[in-house]
Amino acid sequence: MPAIQYPEEPLKTDMSKTPTPIPHEVALELNRNPAQWGGSTIVVGAYGRAVAPYTIEEAFRAARVTVEGLPEGFRIHDLRHYYASLLIAAGLDIKTVQARLRHASAKTTVDTYGHLGPDKDESARAAVSVAFADRPATRADHLRTSASATS
């Protein structure tokens, strides 16, 4: 779990220090560099030293021209947005997404990622449709059924 930001800056909030639950295979992948070079730095250069954010951005610029499908302005921060969209698409509630992104307020999460939720118009239509189909039969329904049976 990161304890500092580059270069030796404290994390912004105490919430930033809390662990993020990740699957075992992701933990193993993230541990490859620390295991190879010793220490706790995840992103390292050729000799196991921490790299500057500029170096990472340069690598992303290079990837944009070689990796098919990456948007022209793709940057490392977009991985955070991808993570949020992945959680939302998987159906996690907004409070869980808020906690994983370390937002102080769910309002920030909703304002930033609310458009990624399922189609609310279609969900609302479906909910009303189910309620309508499950309603008890009314006298008008019986009269309509009787009238159509006699015609």
SULFENGI-V159507 format. One record per helix or strand of 3 or more residues. SS is the DSSP state (2 for helix, 1 for strand). FROM is the first residue (numbers start at 1). LEN is the number of residues. Records with the same first field share a line. If there is no record, write none. Layout:
SS = FROM-LEN ; FROM-LEN
This chain:
2 = 14-4 ; 24-14 ; 53-14 ; 77-13 ; 94-8 ; 106-11 ; 120-15 ; 139-12
